[in-house]
């Protein structure tokens, strides 16, 4: 089954959240291109979406106090999917960031985010049309 067969507003929201977080991780890699011993990180978008649509293997949050973390907060789940790329370091300072690779990944990620944003807009337009009858 295709990811788009199950896509709904909350799925699109999560996809945009994951894409946004991945953009942040890539930006951090680019910002640290000259930092000695910095190890490049990444976020596996496909794994995050598979986990989301399979229901994940996380235990459900139970909120017993208003000060607890909201179960709708997906930021913690997304951050847990960040990993070190373990690229072979070609530099003497131990930094393994490949600027060309990071820039191409950022461009690819921007296209994904734009696509999910457009699909979300289309879904809201469709819902508005269904509600108003126009």
C-alpha positions, 0 to 999 in steps of 0.5 A: 500500500502506498503512503498516499493511500493513507494520507490525511490531514494529520499525516500531512502535518506529520510529514511536514513536521518531519521534513521541517526537522530534517531541514533543521538537521541539515542546516546544523550540518552545514553550519558546522562544516568547519567545526573540528570533530563534528559528525554529520547527522541525518533524519530518515524521512521514510523510516519516520513515515513508516513508523507513523503509519504503522502506529509506531512501536512507542508506548502511548502517553498517558496524561495525568496532570495538565503539566505533562507533555501533550500526546500530540507533541510529535517533536520528541518522536521525530528527534529520536530518529536523528542519527549520525551519518558515519561518513568516512572523514577525508579531513584531518580535523575529523569533521565528516560533513560533505557540503555538496551532499548536504546542499543536495539533500536540503534541495531534495527536502525542500521539494518534499516539504513544498509538495506536502504543503501543496497537498495540504492546501488542496485537502483544505480547499476540498474540505472547504468546498464540501462544507460550503457546497461551492 
